[in-house]
């Protein structure tokens, strides 16, 4: 399986602007700029997209591991915080809230750690990955 996205940029890094389009067109000429990346401008940015990818990938992986262990997933919600420092992504932190009947916190935490280490996006990163998980 291969997936793709296309970035287009016009102008200098600070004054320029760009668009992103994904193969599925979920993002379709979505704007991004220096302001949307480093300030509060309108549009997305690469770190936000990486955060979405990591949150989505991890959540699906955790769901798979929970299902394999015989648990029913009522709800999983994951927030991913990407930390960019002087041009380098230095960490990705996943905050998970889950509703899973019948699971012990110990078993849940073990499966969270397993998903954190094994989702394909986690494997792509060369950075610290941490998580905080809560059963609700």
C-alpha positions as CSV (number, residue, x, y, z in Angstrom):
1,X,0.0,0.0,0.0
2,X,1.2,3.5,-0.8
3,X,-0.4,6.8,0.0
4,X,0.6,10.3,-1.0
5,X,0.2,13.9,-0.4
6,X,1.3,16.9,-2.4
7,X,2.7,20.2,-1.1
8,X,2.9,23.4,-3.3
9,X,4.7,26.5,-2.1
10,X,5.0,30.0,-3.6
11,X,7.3,32.7,-2.4
12,X,9.8,33.0,0.4
13,X,9.5,31.0,3.6
14,X,8.2,33.9,5.7
15,X,6.0,35.8,3.2
16,X,5.1,32.8,1.0
17,X,2.1,30.5,1.1
18,X,1.4,26.9,0.3
19,X,-1.3,24.3,-0.1
20,X,-1.5,20.6,0.8
21,X,-3.6,18.0,-0.9
22,X,-3.9,14.4,0.1
23,X,-4.6,11.5,-2.2
24,X,-8.1,11.1,-0.7
25,X,-8.6,14.9,-1.1
26,X,-9.6,15.1,2.6
27,X,-7.1,17.9,2.4
28,X,-7.7,19.6,-0.8
29,X,-5.6,22.7,-1.4
30,X,-5.5,23.3,2.3
31,X,-3.5,26.4,3.1
32,X,-0.4,26.5,5.2
33,X,2.2,29.2,5.8
34,X,4.9,30.5,8.1
35,X,2.2,32.1,10.2
36,X,0.1,28.9,10.5
37,X,3.3,27.0,11.4
38,X,5.0,29.3,13.9
39,X,2.4,31.8,14.9
40,X,-1.4,31.9,14.9
41,X,-2.2,32.1,11.2
42,X,-5.0,30.5,9.4
43,X,-4.3,27.0,8.0
44,X,-2.6,23.9,9.0
45,X,1.1,23.0,9.4
46,X,3.3,19.9,9.2
47,X,3.5,19.3,13.0
48,X,-0.3,19.4,13.3
49,X,-0.6,16.9,10.5
50,X,2.1,14.7,12.2
51,X,0.1,14.9,15.4
52,X,-3.1,13.8,13.6
53,X,-1.3,10.9,11.9
54,X,0.2,9.7,15.2
55,X,-3.1,10.1,17.2
56,X,-5.0,8.2,14.5
57,X,-2.4,5.5,13.9
58,X,-1.9,4.8,17.7
59,X,-5.6,4.7,18.4
60,X,-6.3,2.2,15.7
61,X,-3.3,0.1,16.9
62,X,-4.6,0.2,20.5
63,X,-8.1,-0.8,19.3
64,X,-6.6,-3.8,17.5
65,X,-4.6,-4.9,20.5
66,X,-7.6,-4.5,22.8
67,X,-9.8,-6.5,20.4
68,X,-7.2,-9.3,20.1
69,X,-7.3,-9.6,23.9
70,X,-11.1,-10.0,23.8
71,X,-12.1,-6.5,25.1
72,X,-14.9,-4.4,23.6
73,X,-13.8,-0.9,22.8
74,X,-16.7,1.5,23.6
75,X,-14.6,4.6,23.0
76,X,-11.0,5.7,22.5
77,X,-10.0,9.3,22.3
78,X,-6.3,10.3,21.8
79,X,-4.7,13.7,21.7
80,X,-1.2,13.9,20.3
81,X,1.1,16.8,21.2
82,X,4.1,17.3,18.9
83,X,7.0,19.3,20.4
84,X,9.1,21.2,17.9
85,X,12.2,22.8,19.3
86,X,14.7,24.7,17.1
87,X,13.7,22.9,14.0
88,X,13.5,19.4,15.4
89,X,10.6,17.3,16.6
90,X,11.8,16.3,20.0
91,X,8.8,14.4,21.3
92,X,5.3,13.1,20.7
93,X,3.0,12.7,23.7
94,X,-0.2,10.8,23.4
95,X,-3.1,11.4,25.9
96,X,-5.6,8.7,25.8
97,X,-9.1,8.4,27.4
98,X,-10.8,5.1,27.0
99,X,-14.0,3.4,27.9
100,X,-13.4,-0.4,27.9
101,X,-15.7,-2.5,30.1
102,X,-14.0,-5.2,32.2
103,X,-10.3,-4.3,31.6
104,X,-8.0,-3.7,34.6
105,X,-5.9,-0.6,34.6
106,X,-2.8,-2.8,34.6
107,X,-3.8,-4.6,31.4
108,X,-4.9,-1.3,29.8
109,X,-1.6,0.4,30.5
110,X,0.3,-2.6,29.1
111,X,-1.6,-2.5,25.9
112,X,-1.2,1.3,25.6
113,X,2.5,0.9,25.9
114,X,2.5,-1.9,23.3
115,X,0.5,0.3,20.9
116,X,2.8,3.3,21.6
117,X,5.8,1.2,20.5
118,X,4.2,-0.7,17.6
119,X,2.0,1.6,15.6
120,X,3.6,2.4,12.2
121,X,3.8,6.1,12.8
122,X,5.6,5.5,16.2
123,X,8.1,3.3,14.4
124,X,8.7,6.1,11.9
125,X,9.7,8.6,14.5
126,X,13.2,9.0,15.8
127,X,12.1,10.9,18.9
128,X,10.8,10.3,22.4
129,X,7.3,9.0,22.5
130,X,5.3,9.1,25.8
131,X,1.7,8.6,26.8
132,X,-0.8,9.2,29.5
133,X,-3.9,6.9,29.5
134,X,-7.1,7.1,31.6
135,X,-9.9,4.6,31.8
136,X,-13.3,6.4,32.2
